Amino acid sequence: QVQLVESGGGLVQPGGSLRLSCAASGIISSIYAMAWYRQAPGEQRELVARITSGGTTNYADSVRGRFTISRDNANAKNTVYLQMNSLKPEDTAVYYCNAALSLPGVSGVNSWGQGTQVTVSS
């Protein structure tokens, strides 16, 4: 069984910064990519940023230049971070961690965290 545990959400003023963390645990064979998605009330879940095992990143146009995704693979930490700068009210959403991975004997597993609320408001 795989668990993704997120932390770091909260309330911040416009222009402020937050750093989200997501740690994957369990008996994992390999993680191909990790990503952050977000879902605002009444909206569909959308991809914010993604990083592959090789370090290739991609970002939504709305966050490029303000958000940075990174991974810590040392010592099997399997942790992904999202540094969010210059936050705007429209960044307000529940942010979800996602991992594409394989387990012993099982490939193509798509795992989600429980979500963490980010609210940008004065």
Secondary structure, DSSP 8 states (H G I E B T S, - for coil): --EEEEE--EEE-TT--EEEEEEEESS-SEEEEEEEEEE-TTS--EEEEEEETT--EEE-TTTBTTEEEEEE-GGG--EEEEEE-S--GGG-EEEEEEEEEEETTEEEEEEE---EEEEE--
